[in-house]
Amino acid sequence: MSISARLTELGIELPAVAAPVAAYVPAVVHGGLVYTSGQLPFVDGALPATGKLGADIDPDDAKGYARTCALNALAAAADAAGGVDNIAGVLRVGGFVASDPSFTGQPGVINGASEVLGEIFGDAGKHARAAVGVPVLPLDTPVEVEVTFILA
């Protein structure tokens, strides 16, 4: 089944590619891979929340934001690759979680990105990953995700 057909089956519509907030491009193709820049959980050009996990943001909400980040990354990768059906799988996910020093649940938050990519790509969605707590992220977003995709 094609990735576009799988997205339709799952009821997922990829968002428009989010405009960069600084001097970079959303994704770059090189050597059979598509590298995305860090993607924020923009929905229609706005962040759904700001703040830190363990202080302002609920982990379940943040897991949903990580899912949104992953879909934004897939949209950016598809745009750079000439279409979503030119993406064959996922190599690596890097997740960053703005965290209060007492918060240690970063892996559970970034599962939001990993799980949706697994739903979309099946076995080809299995990937290496990092889930890192940081003191602050751009625009005070709670979550940022970057993905390296494999070209078809």
C-alpha angles and dihedrals in degrees: 000000000000120000091243090054091048091052089052091048090052092046091240119146113191114234125236112275109275115243113247115256093211142010104316142083123250095240142000129204117218134155099347094316137095115216116198126205115237108292123212123209094261116167113189090342097308136095113243091216144353132212142062136304112249091030115041108359131067114230093230091054090048091051087058090049090053088053089053090049090054092051089049088051092050090050091051092047092048091051092051093044097049097254142353092265088065089067113088103178151319125283103176142357123202115194129189123194123192100228142185107232090253095055115098102162098098094126092057091050094050089049084081089070096039094048096051091048088051091051091051101041103027112201090354087062094065107113149165113259149187125202110191132182115221133179096238140357132203115294088004090282113166095222140028126182133190123190135195110209129195117234120233 
